[in-house]
Amino acid sequence: MSTTDLSSATWRKSTRSNGQASCVEVADLDGGHRAVRDSKNPTGPALIIPSTQWAAFTTALRTDDL
């Protein structure tokens, strides 16, 4: 099992979070990959999502295709 070092990742919340506590945070990684974590648990696990899957996910969100 490989791990990704996220210690220098720059995390951001959606502008639509409106300061609410229940949010996810996303960090851009090398190669266009993304890391996603629960903002309430910043030291907890993060999902690493390949760039192609992230693109498909965000396209589906924008086109309301979920």
N, C-alpha and C positions, 0 to 999 in steps of 0.2 A: 504494500500500500504506500503510495507516495503522498507527501504533504506539500502544501504551498505555504511559503512564509508570507504572512499577511501583516507583519509587524510594522511595515512602512506604508501600508495601503492607506489611501485617502478615501474615507467613507463619506457618503452623502445620503440624505433622505430626500424623498420626493417633495417637490414644492407643494404638492397637494396634501401633505401630511398635516398642515395647519397646526404644527406644534403638538399634535396628539402623541401620547406615549406609545401607542401600539403601532409601530411602523417597522418597516424593513429598511436596511441601509444597503447600499450598493457601492462597490469599489471597482474601478477599472484595473485590469491586470494586463500583463504582457500578452501579445497575440490577439487582443480584442476580447479575451475572456473576461467574465465578471465574477465577483464574489458577492454573495448575498448573506446577510445575517439579520438576526432579530435585534432591534435597537435597544430593547430592554435587557439584553444579555450580550454586551459587546465582547466579552471574553469567551463566549460560548462558541459552538461550532458555526462554520460558514459553509454554504454550498458554493462550489466552483462550477460555473456554467460555461461550456464552450461557446465561442463566438457565434457559431451558426445557430445554436439553439437559443441563445439570447436574442439574436436578430428575429428569429421566428416568433418568439414569445412577445417581444415588444411590437412587432407588426400585428400580431393577433390582438393585442391590447388596443392599438390605435384603430383597428378596423372593427372592433367589437365582435371578434370572431372566436371568443372563448366559450 
